[in-house]
Structure formats: C-alpha cells, structure tokens
Amino acid sequence: MVGIGDVSELIKSPPFELSEADKESLLMKEQDFTPHTWNDIKQVIANGDLSVLKRGPTDLRNYILWTRHIRAKYGSVIHYVLSERLHWEPPVEGRFPCVDSVPFANIADYRILRNDWPYGTTPDITHLVVWLRTPLAVDKDGDPTPESRQLIASFMQKTFPFARQRSDGLLWFKNRQKWQSVRAIEHIHVLLRGVDDDLVTSLTGQAPEVMICRTYIPQ
C-alpha cells in the first residue's frame, strides 16, 4: 500500500484528472474515511456535481497505481477494458460498429459489468457500469438530453426489475466527460441497494471476487 508520505507524488502526476474530493481522500487515513450512504448519493445526483463522489483512500491510491500499470502494459485503460472486459473490437473512426444505432435497442450493443473500482459506499450498495457501443446525446453541459434520459430510464425499468420492484432501490448517473477516467467508451453508472449478489452475478456474469479492487496488489 502507498504510504501517506508518497501521496504527494500521486497528486502531482496522476494518470487522470483528480477532483478536489479525490485529493482529500488521498490525504486521509482509511479509518477516517466515511463511506457514501444511499441518501448521500441521491443528494449528489440531484445536485448535479458528481465530482464530490470519491473512493476510499486505499482504493483510490491503488486505482491510480493500477492505471499507471495498465497504461504501461496495454497502452491505455481503454485498450484494457475493450480486450479484457468487454471483448469488443476497437472503434473505427471514433465509432464502434453496432447492430442498432439506437442506444439499448439491441443487447449486442451494450454490456453490464461490475465496476472494478467502485466509489466508497456502504456495503448495501452495488456499483455497476453499463457500457455502450452507441453514444448517448448530451447537452452543452455534458448531461443527457431529455431524449437520452428517456432511453436510459426505459432501459433501467426493463433491465433491473428486481430493484424497481423495491422502493428506492436504483440510482443511475452519467458522468460529464471531465469527471470520466475512461472517456472513449460510452458508459452509465448504476447503483443498486440491497440486491442479492447472486442476482448481480447472473446479470453481469461476474462474481464479486473478480473486481480488480479486491485482488489488485500494487506493483
């Protein structure tokens, strides 16, 4: 694990842009970190400033070190995600080949996975990512347009009925580009509360143990 004394170097030369919340977390001791609760995240999404979401100190330090390692080995995190997680061919002229240009219209054009490096939340929250071959339209601020929001909402209702059937069991958001660490592949964050892990495993094809943050040992 990276010590507190080494954190200044991580802050000076990070492999992706750090938010103020990231810097604050890096300078913390693990025991001083307070995980985000469900209500915290609801409020953050409502306020629109998703940069305040943060990972725990150890996970964030390891995420930075892992990103450096992956860039050295694969050339970029994007290449890693495409080859090792999504198993998709690289985009052609900035676009991924797709079956249907309408987002979520064809199951071959998206994939749902566990987030390898989730935000620091209470244990009842599961963090997934929906990866898409097809881009979602956004407004000038980088937020989904009303049409995109409707597409996303319909997809959520169809795909996560076990969460929808429970009151207040699902949240989603799309980060603005400046807050994304993987920018070249369209993706949406999904948070589920109180969902059985077996259901998540059946949906993603991934057991919890495959998440990189649980197995990564800093180089």
C-alpha angles and dihedrals in degrees: 000000000000112000125230089252091061095050095087089065091052090051093048096051111021120167090231135023112285121215121220087255089055092052091048091052093048091056093051130092113240093245091056095056116105112206120230113259125213091259091048091056093045089055093047091052091047091051092049098223100115092169089086091069110101144180124235116273096255095044092048094049090048091046091056092048092045091051091053091049093048093048090052092048103036103020093243143011088248091061090049094050092047096047103034105029111022100024090214128146115250117268121270114227089345096309132098116227107249140183094226126018091213109093114250093004093116126034090219089066099060141037132200117216139165113262106254091206107030126184116264104271139153114278095257091068124086118198118210133172126215109209118201135195089203122068123237118228114248135188127242091281093053095253122130114272118240089261091052091048090054091050091049094046092051091049092050093050092050098042104041105040091146089062095038091054089060119070112255096353103134137055130171138183141172115220119228110248095255089061096047122101091192106045106162096065120063112238144164128207118230125192121195125190126212095352120153112251092227089063091051090048091052091049097047102027087232130112116216091252093069092067107115095222089065096052108027117116113194113247 
